[in-house]
Amino acid sequence: INNIPLDDEKTFKLYQEGRTVGTFHFESDGMQKYLRELKPTAFEDLVAIYALYHPGPMNHIPSFIARKNGREAITYDLPVMERYLKETYGVTVYQEQIMRLVRDIAGFSRGESDAVRKALHSSRHYAIWKAFKEKFIEGGKTNGYNPDILEKIWNDWEKFGMYAFNKSHAVAYTQIAYQTAYLKAIYPIEYMAAILTTRCHYNEKDRIKLMDECKNTLTKYHPIV
């Protein structure tokens, strides 16, 4: 299972159509809706939408989808940001992106950028976060950047940063999710049978949902069944 292709056509069609009931971490109604709008075409798209689908970052999903599909221009507050935000269409998604950007924009050390990550992820460190903001603005000004733009960048990070994911976490979870989607797309009968077996202890509502998914998926996409 660890050697399956990460660009399988049937698997991405499943994601694009939001047929993710029974798959890992992507089966909620809200996620299905966003997948149908996003029309993911690469594994990196799935990693990003997984990371964004949480309180705080979720506000960035409409813009992420619009940029992915060419309905909104991909812009960067500063040219230096393109290097790290290109894969997410100019939207800051991961903690690692912020860590790299504070180093490149404001001259933070590696240790300081990791401290920013920790402060970003915990309300208990708000005082530290505020102190880093001042350092970011001053460091950016020293490097020739407009302080108003620096203020906007920091405020954007602050709005969603309390729930920002690190990319390694998002990739690991998305890989497992993709594996389940691959099995559902390629081996629908066997996969749904396994899901029904492992979830037999679920409540009646969930069992009915899975049975409906079996009927809808197998009838529509595998009529020979």
Secondary structure, DSSP 8 states (H G I E B T S, - for coil): -TTS-TT-HHHHHHHHTT--TTSSS--SHHHHHHHHHH---SHHHHHHHHHHSSTTGGGGHHHHHHHHTTSS----SSGGGHHHHGGGTT---BHHHHHHHHHHHH---HHHHHHHHHHHT-GGGHHHHHHHHHHHHHHHHHTT--HHHHHHHHHHHHHHHTT-B-HHHHHHHHHHHHHHHHHHHHSHHHHHHHHHHHTTTS-HHHHHHHHHHHHHHHHHH-TT-
